Amino acid sequence: MSAVPYLLEFLNDNKIDIICLSEHWLRKSQFHFLNSIDKQNYLVFGKCADEHCPEKYSYSARGGVAIMVSKTLSPYVTELVIDSNRICGIELKLPNLPSIFFLSIYLPAITQPNEAFVNELEYLMDTYKSYSNHGTVYILGDFNCKIGGPRYSFTQDRRSQLLESLLIDNNSISLHVQDFAKGPVCTFQSYEDGPKTGNRSHSHK
């Protein structure tokens, strides 16, 4: 993975406790690699594209999600049981504080049938609802969908309309497009100075 040096530099420079990764492209038999990146300081939880069929010789590995957690927090972290190879999650339960849930996601790309996107998004929001009854939930990763807010507007398509309606129904917002947020609004940049969009985001309740 050519991005590993940049990831390590980012983790070290910013003293990151928890980071979510999308599209690591590792098969289940290769997932141990993520735990070797900085095994002294981080534990890694996650899913692979072939999570449910690792025995297949040929498989498109474009996908995979993971959460890297600082070992200083590991005594307070529990992996969530989620029946999807596009969603992984953890519960952080610090002493005398409410639980915080982190979901790392990679929803179907626009090259996939719209039905696949709808089904996965609905499953994600059902998962979100079940844990939001017990604490704060953060969804981080790649929605493969534009998400608007005060800092970013666009012409909506079917995907963005559905996501917006589900966020409203669940009293949730996309944090990085709010007025109080800092940093880039557009979180996807295509190659060779092509179009950029705000389709990778996170939401919070």
C-alpha positions in Angstrom: 0.0 0.0 0.0 1.8 3.1 -1.3 -0.1 5.5 1.0 1.2 3.8 4.2 4.1 6.3 4.8 1.6 9.2 4.5 -0.8 7.5 6.9 2.0 6.9 9.4 3.1 10.5 9.2 -0.4 11.8 9.6 -1.0 9.5 12.6 2.2 10.6 14.3 2.0 14.3 13.5 -1.5 14.7 14.7 -1.6 12.2 17.6 -4.6 10.5 16.2 -6.6 8.2 18.6 -9.2 6.9 16.1 -9.1 7.0 12.3 -11.5 5.3 9.8 -10.3 4.0 6.5 -12.3 3.3 3.3 -11.2 1.2 0.3 -8.1 -0.5 1.7 -8.5 -3.1 -1.1 -7.1 -5.9 1.1 -8.6 -9.4 1.0 -9.4 -11.2 4.2 -6.2 -13.2 4.0 -4.3 -9.9 3.8 -6.0 -7.9 6.4 -3.3 -8.6 9.0 -1.2 -6.1 7.0 -3.1 -3.2 8.6 -2.2 -4.4 12.1 1.5 -4.5 11.1 1.6 -0.8 10.1 2.1 0.4 13.6 1.4 -2.6 15.9 3.1 -0.9 18.9 0.6 1.9 18.9 -2.6 0.8 17.1 -5.1 -2.0 16.9 -7.2 -2.4 13.7 -10.7 -3.6 13.3 -12.3 -4.0 9.9 -13.9 -5.8 7.0 -12.8 -6.9 3.5 -14.6 -7.0 0.2 -14.4 -10.8 0.3 -15.5 -11.0 4.0 -18.3 -13.5 3.2 -16.4 -15.6 0.6 -12.6 -15.5 1.3 -12.2 -18.9 -0.3 -12.8 -17.5 -3.8 -9.6 -17.4 -5.9 -10.7 -14.5 -8.0 -12.5 -11.6 -6.4 -12.7 -7.9 -6.9 -11.1 -6.4 -3.8 -12.1 -2.8 -4.4 -13.6 -2.0 -1.1 -12.9 -2.8 2.5 -13.3 -0.6 5.6 -11.3 -0.4 8.8 -10.9 1.5 12.1 -7.5 2.1 13.6 -7.6 2.7 17.4 -4.8 3.9 19.6 -3.8 1.2 22.1 -4.2 3.7 24.9 -7.9 3.4 24.2 -8.1 -0.4 23.6 -9.2 -1.3 27.1 -12.4 0.8 26.4 -13.1 -0.4 22.9 -15.4 -3.2 21.7 -15.9 -4.2 18.1 -19.5 -4.1 16.9 -21.2 -7.1 15.2 -22.5 -5.7 11.9 -23.6 -8.0 9.0 -22.1 -6.1 6.1 -18.7 -6.1 4.4 -19.2 -2.3 3.8 -19.6 -1.3 7.4 -17.5 -1.9 10.5 -17.8 -0.3 13.9 -16.6 0.1 17.4 -18.0 1.2 20.7 -15.8 3.5 22.9 -16.9 3.3 26.5 -14.8 5.5 28.7 -15.3 5.4 32.5 -18.3 7.4 33.7 -19.1 8.7 30.2 -21.8 7.8 27.7 -20.8 5.4 24.9 -19.5 6.8 21.5 -20.0 4.6 18.4 -17.8 4.9 15.3 -19.0 3.4 12.0 -16.5 3.2 9.1 -18.3 2.8 5.8 -17.9 2.4 2.0 -21.2 2.6 0.2 -21.7 1.2 -3.4 -20.1 3.4 -6.1 -22.2 5.0 -8.9 -21.1 2.2 -11.1 -23.2 -0.2 -9.0 -27.0 -0.5 -9.4 -29.0 2.1 -7.5 -30.8 -0.7 -5.7 -27.5 -1.8 -4.1 -26.9 1.7 -2.9 -30.4 2.1 -1.5 -30.3 -1.3 0.3 -26.9 -0.6 1.9 -27.8 2.9 2.9 -31.0 1.7 4.5 -29.1 -1.0 6.4 -26.6 1.6 7.5 -29.3 3.9 8.9 -31.0 1.0 10.7 -27.7 0.2 12.3 -27.3 3.9 13.1 -30.7 4.0 14.8 -30.0 1.0 16.9 -26.8 2.4 18.4 -28.0 6.0 18.6 -30.3 4.9 21.4 -27.3 4.1 23.5 -24.9 7.0 22.8 -23.4 9.3 20.2 -22.9 7.9 16.7 -20.4 9.0 14.1 -20.5 7.7 10.6 -17.2 8.2 8.8 -16.1 7.1 5.3 -17.2 7.2 1.7 -20.9 7.5 1.1 -20.3 7.7 -2.7 -22.9 10.4 -2.6 -22.8 14.2 -2.3 -23.9 15.7 1.0 -24.8 19.4 1.2 -24.8 21.9 4.0 -24.1 25.6 4.7 -20.6 25.4 3.2 -21.5 23.3 0.1 -24.5 23.3 -2.3 -25.1 21.4 -5.5 -27.9 20.0 -7.7 -29.1 16.9 -6.0 -29.5 13.5 -7.7 -31.5 10.5 -6.4 -28.7 9.4 -4.1 -28.2 12.7 -2.4 -32.0 13.2 -2.1 -32.3 9.9 -0.3 -29.4 10.5 2.0 -30.6 13.9 2.9 -34.1 12.7 3.7 -32.6 9.9 5.9 -30.3 12.3 7.7 -33.3 14.6 8.4 -35.4 11.7 9.6 -32.7 10.8 12.1 -32.0 14.3 13.2 -28.4 14.1 11.9 -26.0 16.4 10.1 -22.9 16.2 8.0 -20.3 17.9 10.1 -17.7 19.0 7.6 -20.1 21.2 5.6 -21.4 23.1 8.6 -20.5 26.7 9.3 -18.4 25.8 12.4 -16.3 23.3 10.4 -12.8 23.9 9.2 -10.8 22.4 6.4 -11.7 21.4 2.8 -15.4 21.1 1.8 -14.7 19.0 -1.3 -13.4 15.7 -0.1 -13.0 14.0 -3.5 -10.6 15.2 -6.1 -10.5 13.3 -9.5 -7.3 12.9 -11.4 -5.6 15.5 -13.5 -7.4 18.5 -12.1 -10.8 17.0 -12.9 -14.0 17.8 -11.0 -14.1 17.7 -7.3 -17.1 17.0 -5.1 -18.1 16.7 -1.4 -19.1 13.1 -1.7 -17.0 11.7 1.1 -18.3 12.8 4.4 -19.3 11.9 7.9 -22.5 12.4 9.8 -23.3 12.8 13.5 -26.2 12.6 15.9 
